Amino acid sequence: MYNNLALVSWQYDGPQAALDACREGIDFCERRGIAELALRIAGMSTVFLAERGLAEQALAEAGPVAERIQAAGNVVFSEPRSLQLGLLAERGTHEYVPGVDELAATARESGQLQLYAAVFPAVARLLLAQGQRQRSSELLVELAQLPGIYAEEYYAAALPALVRTALALRQPELATRLVNLVEPRTPLVEHALSASRAELAEAAGGHAEAVPLYAEAAERWRTFGNVPERAYALLGQGRCLGAIGKPEAEEPLRAARELFASMGYKPALEETEALLARTEAAAM
């Protein structure tokens, strides 16, 4: 029940509420010797730690808990392992990551949409970061073809990142397809759709149109408590303001830089700093 409460709290009240429910659940289980479920909830909690911007703590916990769950023979090790891979890509420390193929195979063999939704976005992002563009694209196409995947909350949570990956692969049609069948059934999905629409508008060349969309997404993520996605929305807002020559680009870029730096998201931080330098130079 604590496990389910955490998932529902996440969808409606954000990652902090989910993290609080996880901590209560872990304490409840550990005091009663329910070791397996305590471990499973601990694995899930790493997702919420990352969304709260606690990337270093999430990364430190994800690997060990994934190994313990996998040693117990439970496929849900895929969840913290995926979180680990995704964070390695975001932090630019993705050169030598073992078990990527095994992780994707585990999701396929399980047949569980939740595992597909947790694993494939992270693996696709990692492969892109490693320069394996074709393999990354193939995973996104496979994910998009899964019946029922668009209703998965884990899919919705990963949607803005999925769109970023597809657009980085220069596949705007695929990015649009990943978004189009998602229905805004919960606040989490509404926020993810808001951010994804901003990304698609920018990719289509509608920088002026994308500015208020990104601003809305950034505010949504701020109130919801998702720090990484807020940072990406602020980056998008600043990028689009800069593209149309607006000096207001500096403010969201500075905010994004602070957030990316706090999480150690090196590639995004470098992009933000480069844009900020150009904005500041243009203002002189």
ChimeraX commands (.cxc) that place a marker at each C-alpha (Angstrom):
marker #1 position 0.00,0.00,0.00 radius 0.5
marker #1 position 2.86,2.41,0.71 radius 0.5
marker #1 position 4.35,1.50,-2.66 radius 0.5
marker #1 position 1.08,2.31,-4.42 radius 0.5
marker #1 position 0.60,5.45,-2.33 radius 0.5
marker #1 position 4.01,6.70,-3.47 radius 0.5
marker #1 position 3.13,6.17,-7.12 radius 0.5
marker #1 position -0.20,7.94,-6.86 radius 0.5
marker #1 position 1.26,10.76,-4.78 radius 0.5
marker #1 position 3.90,11.24,-7.46 radius 0.5
marker #1 position 1.29,11.59,-10.20 radius 0.5
marker #1 position -0.78,14.17,-8.33 radius 0.5
marker #1 position 1.44,15.88,-5.75 radius 0.5
marker #1 position 4.94,15.51,-7.14 radius 0.5
marker #1 position 8.18,13.73,-6.28 radius 0.5
marker #1 position 8.56,15.08,-2.72 radius 0.5
marker #1 position 5.19,13.64,-1.67 radius 0.5
marker #1 position 6.17,10.36,-3.31 radius 0.5
marker #1 position 9.53,10.37,-1.57 radius 0.5
marker #1 position 7.86,10.96,1.79 radius 0.5
marker #1 position 5.56,7.98,1.19 radius 0.5
marker #1 position 8.54,5.85,0.19 radius 0.5
marker #1 position 10.39,6.69,3.39 radius 0.5
marker #1 position 7.36,5.83,5.49 radius 0.5
marker #1 position 6.95,2.57,3.59 radius 0.5
marker #1 position 10.59,1.59,3.98 radius 0.5
marker #1 position 10.44,2.29,7.71 radius 0.5
marker #1 position 7.20,0.30,8.02 radius 0.5
marker #1 position 8.69,-2.69,6.21 radius 0.5
marker #1 position 12.06,-2.66,7.94 radius 0.5
marker #1 position 10.49,-2.57,11.41 radius 0.5
marker #1 position 8.54,-5.70,10.49 radius 0.5
marker #1 position 11.26,-7.60,8.67 radius 0.5
marker #1 position 9.65,-7.24,5.22 radius 0.5
marker #1 position 13.02,-6.93,3.54 radius 0.5
marker #1 position 12.05,-7.56,-0.08 radius 0.5
marker #1 position 9.40,-4.86,-0.25 radius 0.5
marker #1 position 11.60,-2.39,1.63 radius 0.5
marker #1 position 14.22,-2.94,-1.05 radius 0.5
marker #1 position 11.74,-2.49,-3.88 radius 0.5
marker #1 position 10.45,0.77,-2.44 radius 0.5
marker #1 position 14.04,1.95,-1.95 radius 0.5
marker #1 position 14.69,1.29,-5.62 radius 0.5
marker #1 position 11.66,3.31,-6.66 radius 0.5
marker #1 position 12.60,6.16,-4.34 radius 0.5
marker #1 position 15.77,6.84,-6.34 radius 0.5
marker #1 position 13.57,8.15,-9.17 radius 0.5
marker #1 position 12.01,10.69,-6.84 radius 0.5
marker #1 position 15.38,11.70,-5.40 radius 0.5
marker #1 position 16.58,12.48,-8.92 radius 0.5
marker #1 position 13.46,14.49,-9.71 radius 0.5
marker #1 position 14.00,16.56,-6.57 radius 0.5
marker #1 position 17.41,17.48,-7.95 radius 0.5
marker #1 position 19.36,15.24,-5.56 radius 0.5
marker #1 position 21.27,13.63,-8.42 radius 0.5
marker #1 position 24.39,12.70,-6.46 radius 0.5
marker #1 position 22.41,10.97,-3.72 radius 0.5
marker #1 position 20.18,9.21,-6.24 radius 0.5
marker #1 position 23.20,7.98,-8.18 radius 0.5
marker #1 position 24.93,6.76,-5.03 radius 0.5
marker #1 position 21.86,4.77,-3.97 radius 0.5
marker #1 position 20.66,3.48,-7.35 radius 0.5
marker #1 position 23.57,1.19,-8.17 radius 0.5
marker #1 position 23.77,-0.72,-4.87 radius 0.5
marker #1 position 20.01,-1.13,-4.52 radius 0.5
marker #1 position 19.73,-2.33,-8.13 radius 0.5
marker #1 position 22.41,-4.95,-7.46 radius 0.5
marker #1 position 20.64,-6.19,-4.33 radius 0.5
marker #1 position 17.26,-6.44,-6.09 radius 0.5
marker #1 position 18.84,-8.19,-9.07 radius 0.5
marker #1 position 20.63,-10.64,-6.77 radius 0.5
marker #1 position 17.22,-11.49,-5.29 radius 0.5
marker #1 position 16.02,-12.39,-8.79 radius 0.5
marker #1 position 13.48,-9.60,-9.17 radius 0.5
marker #1 position 13.17,-7.79,-12.52 radius 0.5
marker #1 position 12.27,-4.50,-10.81 radius 0.5
marker #1 position 16.03,-3.94,-10.45 radius 0.5
marker #1 position 15.55,-2.39,-13.90 radius 0.5
marker #1 position 14.00,0.70,-12.37 radius 0.5
marker #1 position 16.94,1.95,-10.25 radius 0.5
marker #1 position 19.39,0.65,-12.88 radius 0.5
marker #1 position 17.65,2.74,-15.54 radius 0.5
marker #1 position 17.74,5.75,-13.26 radius 0.5
marker #1 position 21.46,5.18,-12.81 radius 0.5
marker #1 position 22.09,5.03,-16.56 radius 0.5
marker #1 position 20.00,8.11,-17.22 radius 0.5
marker #1 position 21.88,10.11,-14.60 radius 0.5
marker #1 position 25.25,9.00,-15.96 radius 0.5
marker #1 position 24.23,10.32,-19.36 radius 0.5
marker #1 position 22.92,13.59,-17.91 radius 0.5
marker #1 position 26.14,14.10,-15.94 radius 0.5
marker #1 position 28.39,13.29,-18.91 radius 0.5
marker #1 position 29.96,10.21,-17.29 radius 0.5
marker #1 position 28.62,7.64,-19.73 radius 0.5
marker #1 position 31.73,6.33,-21.50 radius 0.5
marker #1 position 31.89,2.84,-19.98 radius 0.5
marker #1 position 28.53,1.60,-18.76 radius 0.5
marker #1 position 28.06,-2.18,-18.62 radius 0.5
marker #1 position 24.81,-4.09,-18.84 radius 0.5
marker #1 position 22.96,-1.79,-21.27 radius 0.5
marker #1 position 21.89,-4.58,-23.62 radius 0.5
marker #1 position 20.96,-6.79,-20.68 radius 0.5
marker #1 position 18.74,-4.07,-19.27 radius 0.5
marker #1 position 16.80,-3.61,-22.51 radius 0.5
marker #1 position 16.46,-7.38,-22.86 radius 0.5
marker #1 position 15.11,-7.66,-19.32 radius 0.5
marker #1 position 12.36,-5.15,-20.12 radius 0.5
marker #1 position 11.41,-7.07,-23.26 radius 0.5
marker #1 position 11.39,-10.44,-21.51 radius 0.5
marker #1 position 9.25,-9.13,-18.67 radius 0.5
marker #1 position 6.56,-7.88,-21.02 radius 0.5
marker #1 position 5.74,-5.22,-18.41 radius 0.5
marker #1 position 4.94,-1.83,-19.88 radius 0.5
marker #1 position 6.14,-0.12,-16.71 radius 0.5
marker #1 position 9.61,-1.60,-17.19 radius 0.5
marker #1 position 9.65,-0.66,-20.88 radius 0.5
marker #1 position 8.72,2.90,-19.88 radius 0.5
marker #1 position 11.45,3.05,-17.25 radius 0.5
marker #1 position 14.21,1.34,-19.24 radius 0.5
marker #1 position 13.94,2.43,-22.87 radius 0.5
marker #1 position 14.05,6.22,-22.39 radius 0.5
marker #1 position 17.14,5.95,-20.19 radius 0.5
marker #1 position 18.95,3.50,-22.46 radius 0.5
marker #1 position 18.10,5.55,-25.56 radius 0.5
marker #1 position 19.47,8.67,-23.87 radius 0.5
marker #1 position 22.65,6.86,-22.86 radius 0.5
marker #1 position 23.20,5.43,-26.35 radius 0.5
marker #1 position 22.75,8.88,-27.86 radius 0.5
marker #1 position 25.31,10.30,-25.45 radius 0.5
marker #1 position 27.71,7.53,-26.51 radius 0.5
marker #1 position 27.20,8.38,-30.17 radius 0.5
marker #1 position 25.21,5.24,-30.95 radius 0.5
marker #1 position 22.50,7.14,-32.77 radius 0.5
marker #1 position 21.03,4.26,-34.77 radius 0.5
marker #1 position 20.56,2.05,-31.73 radius 0.5
marker #1 position 19.05,4.92,-29.79 radius 0.5
marker #1 position 16.58,5.59,-32.59 radius 0.5
marker #1 position 15.62,1.92,-32.84 radius 0.5
marker #1 position 14.71,1.83,-29.16 radius 0.5
marker #1 position 12.50,4.90,-29.47 radius 0.5
marker #1 position 10.71,3.43,-32.48 radius 0.5
marker #1 position 10.20,0.15,-30.64 radius 0.5
marker #1 position 8.84,1.99,-27.61 radius 0.5
marker #1 position 6.43,4.04,-29.73 radius 0.5
marker #1 position 4.98,0.88,-31.25 radius 0.5
marker #1 position 4.05,-0.77,-27.93 radius 0.5
marker #1 position 0.27,-0.99,-27.43 radius 0.5
marker #1 position -0.75,0.71,-24.21 radius 0.5
marker #1 position 2.58,2.41,-23.54 radius 0.5
marker #1 position 1.12,5.92,-23.83 radius 0.5
marker #1 position -1.02,5.37,-20.72 radius 0.5
marker #1 position 1.95,4.43,-18.52 radius 0.5
marker #1 position 2.83,7.05,-15.91 radius 0.5
marker #1 position 6.52,6.23,-16.20 radius 0.5
marker #1 position 6.25,6.93,-19.91 radius 0.5
marker #1 position 4.61,10.29,-19.21 radius 0.5
marker #1 position 7.32,11.19,-16.70 radius 0.5
marker #1 position 9.99,10.46,-19.31 radius 0.5
marker #1 position 8.13,12.18,-22.16 radius 0.5
marker #1 position 10.04,15.50,-22.25 radius 0.5
marker #1 position 13.33,13.58,-22.18 radius 0.5
marker #1 position 12.08,11.24,-24.91 radius 0.5
marker #1 position 11.22,14.23,-27.07 radius 0.5
marker #1 position 14.66,15.76,-26.45 radius 0.5
marker #1 position 16.30,12.50,-27.50 radius 0.5
marker #1 position 14.21,12.18,-30.67 radius 0.5
marker #1 position 14.90,15.80,-31.61 radius 0.5
marker #1 position 18.62,15.36,-30.95 radius 0.5
marker #1 position 18.44,12.42,-33.37 radius 0.5
marker #1 position 16.88,14.84,-35.89 radius 0.5
marker #1 position 13.64,12.89,-35.97 radius 0.5
marker #1 position 10.89,15.47,-35.35 radius 0.5
marker #1 position 8.20,13.16,-36.75 radius 0.5
marker #1 position 9.12,10.51,-34.19 radius 0.5
marker #1 position 9.14,13.14,-31.44 radius 0.5
marker #1 position 5.63,14.20,-32.42 radius 0.5
marker #1 position 4.47,10.62,-32.51 radius 0.5
marker #1 position 5.79,10.01,-29.01 radius 0.5
marker #1 position 3.58,12.86,-27.75 radius 0.5
marker #1 position 0.40,12.68,-29.79 radius 0.5
marker #1 position -1.30,9.68,-28.17 radius 0.5
marker #1 position -0.68,10.75,-24.58 radius 0.5
marker #1 position -3.79,11.92,-22.73 radius 0.5
marker #1 position -3.58,14.39,-19.81 radius 0.5
marker #1 position -5.07,12.13,-17.16 radius 0.5
marker #1 position -3.06,13.36,-14.16 radius 0.5
marker #1 position -1.12,16.52,-13.23 radius 0.5
marker #1 position 2.14,14.68,-13.95 radius 0.5
marker #1 position 1.01,13.98,-17.51 radius 0.5
marker #1 position -0.28,17.52,-17.97 radius 0.5
marker #1 position 3.09,18.97,-16.98 radius 0.5
marker #1 position 4.97,16.54,-19.24 radius 0.5
marker #1 position 2.75,17.43,-22.18 radius 0.5
marker #1 position 3.24,21.14,-21.52 radius 0.5
marker #1 position 7.02,20.75,-21.67 radius 0.5
marker #1 position 6.90,18.46,-24.71 radius 0.5
marker #1 position 4.74,20.89,-26.68 radius 0.5
marker #1 position 7.25,23.65,-26.00 radius 0.5
marker #1 position 10.05,21.41,-27.30 radius 0.5
marker #1 position 8.10,20.55,-30.44 radius 0.5
marker #1 position 7.25,24.20,-31.09 radius 0.5
marker #1 position 10.90,25.17,-30.85 radius 0.5
marker #1 position 11.94,22.30,-33.12 radius 0.5
marker #1 position 9.44,23.50,-35.72 radius 0.5
marker #1 position 11.08,26.92,-35.73 radius 0.5
marker #1 position 8.40,28.61,-33.66 radius 0.5
marker #1 position 10.75,30.26,-31.19 radius 0.5
marker #1 position 8.38,33.08,-30.31 radius 0.5
marker #1 position 5.56,30.59,-29.82 radius 0.5
marker #1 position 7.76,28.34,-27.68 radius 0.5
marker #1 position 8.79,31.07,-25.22 radius 0.5
marker #1 position 5.50,31.23,-23.27 radius 0.5
marker #1 position 5.12,27.46,-23.54 radius 0.5
marker #1 position 8.51,26.93,-21.93 radius 0.5
marker #1 position 7.72,29.56,-19.29 radius 0.5
marker #1 position 4.50,27.74,-18.45 radius 0.5
marker #1 position 6.31,24.39,-18.29 radius 0.5
marker #1 position 9.02,25.84,-16.01 radius 0.5
marker #1 position 6.41,27.16,-13.61 radius 0.5
marker #1 position 4.50,23.88,-13.68 radius 0.5
marker #1 position 7.64,21.92,-12.82 radius 0.5
marker #1 position 8.57,24.42,-10.12 radius 0.5
marker #1 position 5.30,23.98,-8.28 radius 0.5
marker #1 position 5.31,20.23,-8.88 radius 0.5
marker #1 position 8.86,19.89,-7.61 radius 0.5
marker #1 position 10.68,18.37,-10.59 radius 0.5
marker #1 position 14.04,20.15,-10.62 radius 0.5
marker #1 position 15.68,18.64,-13.76 radius 0.5
marker #1 position 12.67,19.31,-15.97 radius 0.5
marker #1 position 12.32,22.83,-14.61 radius 0.5
marker #1 position 15.96,23.40,-15.54 radius 0.5
marker #1 position 15.40,22.11,-19.08 radius 0.5
marker #1 position 12.29,24.27,-19.49 radius 0.5
marker #1 position 14.23,27.35,-18.35 radius 0.5
marker #1 position 17.03,26.46,-20.76 radius 0.5
marker #1 position 14.50,26.15,-23.59 radius 0.5
marker #1 position 12.91,29.46,-22.67 radius 0.5
marker #1 position 16.27,31.22,-22.66 radius 0.5
marker #1 position 17.38,29.53,-25.86 radius 0.5
marker #1 position 14.24,30.65,-27.69 radius 0.5
marker #1 position 14.43,34.20,-26.31 radius 0.5
marker #1 position 18.00,34.36,-27.53 radius 0.5
marker #1 position 16.99,33.03,-30.95 radius 0.5
marker #1 position 14.60,35.96,-31.42 radius 0.5
marker #1 position 17.09,38.48,-30.06 radius 0.5
marker #1 position 15.46,39.19,-26.71 radius 0.5
marker #1 position 17.75,40.34,-23.87 radius 0.5
marker #1 position 15.33,38.74,-21.39 radius 0.5
marker #1 position 17.03,35.44,-22.25 radius 0.5
marker #1 position 19.60,36.07,-19.53 radius 0.5
marker #1 position 17.27,35.55,-16.58 radius 0.5
marker #1 position 16.01,32.01,-17.37 radius 0.5
marker #1 position 19.47,30.97,-18.54 radius 0.5
marker #1 position 21.01,32.06,-15.24 radius 0.5
marker #1 position 18.36,30.13,-13.33 radius 0.5
marker #1 position 18.93,27.06,-15.51 radius 0.5
marker #1 position 22.69,27.30,-15.03 radius 0.5
marker #1 position 22.31,27.29,-11.26 radius 0.5
marker #1 position 20.07,24.21,-11.33 radius 0.5
marker #1 position 22.20,22.23,-13.78 radius 0.5
marker #1 position 25.33,23.04,-11.77 radius 0.5
marker #1 position 23.69,21.87,-8.54 radius 0.5
marker #1 position 22.85,18.50,-10.17 radius 0.5
marker #1 position 26.16,18.06,-11.99 radius 0.5
marker #1 position 24.41,17.91,-15.39 radius 0.5
marker #1 position 27.58,18.79,-17.27 radius 0.5
marker #1 position 26.41,18.68,-20.95 radius 0.5
marker #1 position 23.32,20.80,-20.25 radius 0.5
marker #1 position 25.39,23.14,-18.08 radius 0.5
marker #1 position 27.89,23.65,-20.89 radius 0.5
marker #1 position 25.11,24.44,-23.36 radius 0.5
marker #1 position 23.55,26.89,-20.91 radius 0.5
marker #1 position 26.83,28.66,-20.22 radius 0.5
marker #1 position 27.56,29.00,-23.95 radius 0.5
marker #1 position 24.14,30.54,-24.57 radius 0.5
marker #1 position 24.51,32.83,-21.59 radius 0.5
marker #1 position 27.92,34.02,-22.80 radius 0.5
marker #1 position 26.44,34.88,-26.21 radius 0.5
marker #1 position 23.51,36.68,-24.59 radius 0.5
marker #1 position 25.79,38.72,-22.34 radius 0.5
marker #1 position 28.09,39.57,-25.25 radius 0.5
marker #1 position 25.15,40.75,-27.35 radius 0.5
marker #1 position 23.98,43.01,-24.52 radius 0.5
marker #1 position 27.36,44.81,-24.29 radius 0.5
marker link #1:1,2 radius 0.2
marker link #1:2,3 radius 0.2
marker link #1:3,4 radius 0.2
marker link #1:4,5 radius 0.2
marker link #1:5,6 radius 0.2
marker link #1:6,7 radius 0.2
marker link #1:7,8 radius 0.2
marker link #1:8,9 radius 0.2
marker link #1:9,10 radius 0.2
marker link #1:10,11 radius 0.2
marker link #1:11,12 radius 0.2
marker link #1:12,13 radius 0.2
marker link #1:13,14 radius 0.2
marker link #1:14,15 radius 0.2
marker link #1:15,16 radius 0.2
marker link #1:16,17 radius 0.2
marker link #1:17,18 radius 0.2
marker link #1:18,19 radius 0.2
marker link #1:19,20 radius 0.2
marker link #1:20,21 radius 0.2
marker link #1:21,22 radius 0.2
marker link #1:22,23 radius 0.2
marker link #1:23,24 radius 0.2
marker link #1:24,25 radius 0.2
marker link #1:25,26 radius 0.2
marker link #1:26,27 radius 0.2
marker link #1:27,28 radius 0.2
marker link #1:28,29 radius 0.2
marker link #1:29,30 radius 0.2
marker link #1:30,31 radius 0.2
marker link #1:31,32 radius 0.2
marker link #1:32,33 radius 0.2
marker link #1:33,34 radius 0.2
marker link #1:34,35 radius 0.2
marker link #1:35,36 radius 0.2
marker link #1:36,37 radius 0.2
marker link #1:37,38 radius 0.2
marker link #1:38,39 radius 0.2
marker link #1:39,40 radius 0.2
marker link #1:40,41 radius 0.2
marker link #1:41,42 radius 0.2
marker link #1:42,43 radius 0.2
marker link #1:43,44 radius 0.2
marker link #1:44,45 radius 0.2
marker link #1:45,46 radius 0.2
marker link #1:46,47 radius 0.2
marker link #1:47,48 radius 0.2
marker link #1:48,49 radius 0.2
marker link #1:49,50 radius 0.2
marker link #1:50,51 radius 0.2
marker link #1:51,52 radius 0.2
marker link #1:52,53 radius 0.2
marker link #1:53,54 radius 0.2
marker link #1:54,55 radius 0.2
marker link #1:55,56 radius 0.2
marker link #1:56,57 radius 0.2
marker link #1:57,58 radius 0.2
marker link #1:58,59 radius 0.2
marker link #1:59,60 radius 0.2
marker link #1:60,61 radius 0.2
marker link #1:61,62 radius 0.2
marker link #1:62,63 radius 0.2
marker link #1:63,64 radius 0.2
marker link #1:64,65 radius 0.2
marker link #1:65,66 radius 0.2
marker link #1:66,67 radius 0.2
marker link #1:67,68 radius 0.2
marker link #1:68,69 radius 0.2
marker link #1:69,70 radius 0.2
marker link #1:70,71 radius 0.2
marker link #1:71,72 radius 0.2
marker link #1:72,73 radius 0.2
marker link #1:73,74 radius 0.2
marker link #1:74,75 radius 0.2
marker link #1:75,76 radius 0.2
marker link #1:76,77 radius 0.2
marker link #1:77,78 radius 0.2
marker link #1:78,79 radius 0.2
marker link #1:79,80 radius 0.2
marker link #1:80,81 radius 0.2
marker link #1:81,82 radius 0.2
marker link #1:82,83 radius 0.2
marker link #1:83,84 radius 0.2
marker link #1:84,85 radius 0.2
marker link #1:85,86 radius 0.2
marker link #1:86,87 radius 0.2
marker link #1:87,88 radius 0.2
marker link #1:88,89 radius 0.2
marker link #1:89,90 radius 0.2
marker link #1:90,91 radius 0.2
marker link #1:91,92 radius 0.2
marker link #1:92,93 radius 0.2
marker link #1:93,94 radius 0.2
marker link #1:94,95 radius 0.2
marker link #1:95,96 radius 0.2
marker link #1:96,97 radius 0.2
marker link #1:97,98 radius 0.2
marker link #1:98,99 radius 0.2
marker link #1:99,100 radius 0.2
marker link #1:100,101 radius 0.2
marker link #1:101,102 radius 0.2
marker link #1:102,103 radius 0.2
marker link #1:103,104 radius 0.2
marker link #1:104,105 radius 0.2
marker link #1:105,106 radius 0.2
marker link #1:106,107 radius 0.2
marker link #1:107,108 radius 0.2
marker link #1:108,109 radius 0.2
marker link #1:109,110 radius 0.2
marker link #1:110,111 radius 0.2
marker link #1:111,112 radius 0.2
marker link #1:112,113 radius 0.2
marker link #1:113,114 radius 0.2
marker link #1:114,115 radius 0.2
marker link #1:115,116 radius 0.2
marker link #1:116,117 radius 0.2
marker link #1:117,118 radius 0.2
marker link #1:118,119 radius 0.2
marker link #1:119,120 radius 0.2
marker link #1:120,121 radius 0.2
marker link #1:121,122 radius 0.2
marker link #1:122,123 radius 0.2
marker link #1:123,124 radius 0.2
marker link #1:124,125 radius 0.2
marker link #1:125,126 radius 0.2
marker link #1:126,127 radius 0.2
marker link #1:127,128 radius 0.2
marker link #1:128,129 radius 0.2
marker link #1:129,130 radius 0.2
marker link #1:130,131 radius 0.2
marker link #1:131,132 radius 0.2
marker link #1:132,133 radius 0.2
marker link #1:133,134 radius 0.2
marker link #1:134,135 radius 0.2
marker link #1:135,136 radius 0.2
marker link #1:136,137 radius 0.2
marker link #1:137,138 radius 0.2
marker link #1:138,139 radius 0.2
marker link #1:139,140 radius 0.2
marker link #1:140,141 radius 0.2
marker link #1:141,142 radius 0.2
marker link #1:142,143 radius 0.2
marker link #1:143,144 radius 0.2
marker link #1:144,145 radius 0.2
marker link #1:145,146 radius 0.2
marker link #1:146,147 radius 0.2
marker link #1:147,148 radius 0.2
marker link #1:148,149 radius 0.2
marker link #1:149,150 radius 0.2
marker link #1:150,151 radius 0.2
marker link #1:151,152 radius 0.2
marker link #1:152,153 radius 0.2
marker link #1:153,154 radius 0.2
marker link #1:154,155 radius 0.2
marker link #1:155,156 radius 0.2
marker link #1:156,157 radius 0.2
marker link #1:157,158 radius 0.2
marker link #1:158,159 radius 0.2
marker link #1:159,160 radius 0.2
marker link #1:160,161 radius 0.2
marker link #1:161,162 radius 0.2
marker link #1:162,163 radius 0.2
marker link #1:163,164 radius 0.2
marker link #1:164,165 radius 0.2
marker link #1:165,166 radius 0.2
marker link #1:166,167 radius 0.2
marker link #1:167,168 radius 0.2
marker link #1:168,169 radius 0.2
marker link #1:169,170 radius 0.2
marker link #1:170,171 radius 0.2
marker link #1:171,172 radius 0.2
marker link #1:172,173 radius 0.2
marker link #1:173,174 radius 0.2
marker link #1:174,175 radius 0.2
marker link #1:175,176 radius 0.2
marker link #1:176,177 radius 0.2
marker link #1:177,178 radius 0.2
marker link #1:178,179 radius 0.2
marker link #1:179,180 radius 0.2
marker link #1:180,181 radius 0.2
marker link #1:181,182 radius 0.2
marker link #1:182,183 radius 0.2
marker link #1:183,184 radius 0.2
marker link #1:184,185 radius 0.2
marker link #1:185,186 radius 0.2
marker link #1:186,187 radius 0.2
marker link #1:187,188 radius 0.2
marker link #1:188,189 radius 0.2
marker link #1:189,190 radius 0.2
marker link #1:190,191 radius 0.2
marker link #1:191,192 radius 0.2
marker link #1:192,193 radius 0.2
marker link #1:193,194 radius 0.2
marker link #1:194,195 radius 0.2
marker link #1:195,196 radius 0.2
marker link #1:196,197 radius 0.2
marker link #1:197,198 radius 0.2
marker link #1:198,199 radius 0.2
marker link #1:199,200 radius 0.2
marker link #1:200,201 radius 0.2
marker link #1:201,202 radius 0.2
marker link #1:202,203 radius 0.2
marker link #1:203,204 radius 0.2
marker link #1:204,205 radius 0.2
marker link #1:205,206 radius 0.2
marker link #1:206,207 radius 0.2
marker link #1:207,208 radius 0.2
marker link #1:208,209 radius 0.2
marker link #1:209,210 radius 0.2
marker link #1:210,211 radius 0.2
marker link #1:211,212 radius 0.2
marker link #1:212,213 radius 0.2
marker link #1:213,214 radius 0.2
marker link #1:214,215 radius 0.2
marker link #1:215,216 radius 0.2
marker link #1:216,217 radius 0.2
marker link #1:217,218 radius 0.2
marker link #1:218,219 radius 0.2
marker link #1:219,220 radius 0.2
marker link #1:220,221 radius 0.2
marker link #1:221,222 radius 0.2
marker link #1:222,223 radius 0.2
marker link #1:223,224 radius 0.2
marker link #1:224,225 radius 0.2
marker link #1:225,226 radius 0.2
marker link #1:226,227 radius 0.2
marker link #1:227,228 radius 0.2
marker link #1:228,229 radius 0.2
marker link #1:229,230 radius 0.2
marker link #1:230,231 radius 0.2
marker link #1:231,232 radius 0.2
marker link #1:232,233 radius 0.2
marker link #1:233,234 radius 0.2
marker link #1:234,235 radius 0.2
marker link #1:235,236 radius 0.2
marker link #1:236,237 radius 0.2
marker link #1:237,238 radius 0.2
marker link #1:238,239 radius 0.2
marker link #1:239,240 radius 0.2
marker link #1:240,241 radius 0.2
marker link #1:241,242 radius 0.2
marker link #1:242,243 radius 0.2
marker link #1:243,244 radius 0.2
marker link #1:244,245 radius 0.2
marker link #1:245,246 radius 0.2
marker link #1:246,247 radius 0.2
marker link #1:247,248 radius 0.2
marker link #1:248,249 radius 0.2
marker link #1:249,250 radius 0.2
marker link #1:250,251 radius 0.2
marker link #1:251,252 radius 0.2
marker link #1:252,253 radius 0.2
marker link #1:253,254 radius 0.2
marker link #1:254,255 radius 0.2
marker link #1:255,256 radius 0.2
marker link #1:256,257 radius 0.2
marker link #1:257,258 radius 0.2
marker link #1:258,259 radius 0.2
marker link #1:259,260 radius 0.2
marker link #1:260,261 radius 0.2
marker link #1:261,262 radius 0.2
marker link #1:262,263 radius 0.2
marker link #1:263,264 radius 0.2
marker link #1:264,265 radius 0.2
marker link #1:265,266 radius 0.2
marker link #1:266,267 radius 0.2
marker link #1:267,268 radius 0.2
marker link #1:268,269 radius 0.2
marker link #1:269,270 radius 0.2
marker link #1:270,271 radius 0.2
marker link #1:271,272 radius 0.2
marker link #1:272,273 radius 0.2
marker link #1:273,274 radius 0.2
marker link #1:274,275 radius 0.2
marker link #1:275,276 radius 0.2
marker link #1:276,277 radius 0.2
marker link #1:277,278 radius 0.2
marker link #1:278,279 radius 0.2
marker link #1:279,280 radius 0.2
marker link #1:280,281 radius 0.2
marker link #1:281,282 radius 0.2
marker link #1:282,283 radius 0.2
marker link #1:283,284 radius 0.2
view
